[in-house]
């Protein structure tokens, strides 16, 4: 398809995704990732993400992490087709744990801004887990703890926790949270343990990720150094088969987290001119002319993060309309279209900073302005 349309996909690194059996796979550099739900095995669509770096060494082999008086042993089991898991056992104190190894071969490294930590683990004999962020400079602790799969914030004296999310993949639990440090120069470690004062009680740790940013992205395997996953970039020139001045889009995708910027599910662009679908607190179509001036802008009713929506957007000079999930049409009847040339999927430009950081299940482009009634039928 890309060859026929003159389109291109690039990602200058490997990238991980889940296949149709729920196994984590590695896509080669320059290969799109068509992702699946690891629990239901249903297709989620193409995965488009920004560039991120995993700061944690040995991210899929926690037996190589630093111990805080815990006993660590490999299980000899490969989990999710990716992780070499390890048992982490208490030696009699609830603070016994393992810490991610980072630059310099030590867990004690400053973080200069908000970072998102992710831990993959399984229940052990303790039935509990504690994720601990310890500032060794100030001797302050931020911690999340509780029964497996049900952690809550216990303390925040080393920094603030936000965006705590927890999910389950069979017997495997995944916990992610964003940590904003009180100090950007103090040495800080990130660890996980069985949260037990009974010697020998344990949990099973699969691996983890530490990345700058306010939300988690797909897993990045590392060994004895940090690894960077490059940006996904998918662009298609509309050429002779498209219409530069009118058209319609249909998209079906999960509502992604509000990332604090106007990320794009798609953008048909030419210089400053664009027709795009923006993700923010809600979603909405956005049209600008060649000067970058907004000529149509819509905003949907509230959508829950993670739920799949259907959106239809149609445009031509003085005639713009959008419908979400078959709902009431949003319209605008004023604005002169500027010529458009290239479709960017999941961003605002080929190397842009508005990545959707999520999946797009379906995206359809029509080189004509569909009737309003058809927009509503498409999105029901």
Secondary structure, DSSP 8 states (H G I E B T S, - for coil): -HHHHT-EEE-SS-EEEE-TTS-EEEE-TT---EEE-TTT--EEEEEE---EEE--BTTT-GGGSEEEB-EEEEEEEEETTTEEEEEEE-SS-TT-EEE-BBTTTBS-B---S-EEEEEEEE--SS-EEEEEEEETTTTEEEEEEEETTEEEEEEESSEEEEEEEEEEETTEEEEEEEEEES-SSS-EEEEEE---SSTT-EEEEEEEEEEESSS--S----SSS-EEE---EEEEE-GGGS-SS-EEEEEEEE-----SS-EEEEEEEETTEEEEEEESSSEEEEEE-TT--EEEE---S---TT-EEEEEEEEETTEEEEEETT---EEE---------EEEESSSSTT-S----EEE-EEEEESS---HHHHHHHT-
